[in-house]
Amino acid sequence: MDKDEAVDLAREAEGMSGRDIRDLCEIAERRWASRILRGEVKRGTGPSVTEYREALYQRMNSEVLPV
């Protein structure tokens, strides 16, 4: 991910806690590791910004709203 992509992702994650951001990074990285093990992506590469963005949107959509 380049600097511009990281800045865009940070804007999209605005308002999330450090723990939320850590969790979504771990989700994206686990998914990527799984894809490596299945032979879908090349070993030695890292997740793209798309992987992190998908984890971010999943996290945002799964949050429970206060009652």
FENFENFEN-V731847 format. One record per run of one state. SS is the DSSP state (@ for helix, = for strand, . for the rest). FROM is the first residue (numbers start at 1). TO is the last residue. If there is no record, write none. Layout:
BEGIN
SS:FROM:TO, SS:FROM:TO
END
This chain:
BEGIN
.:1:2, @:3:12, .:13:17, @:18:37, .:38:48, @:49:62, .:63:67
END
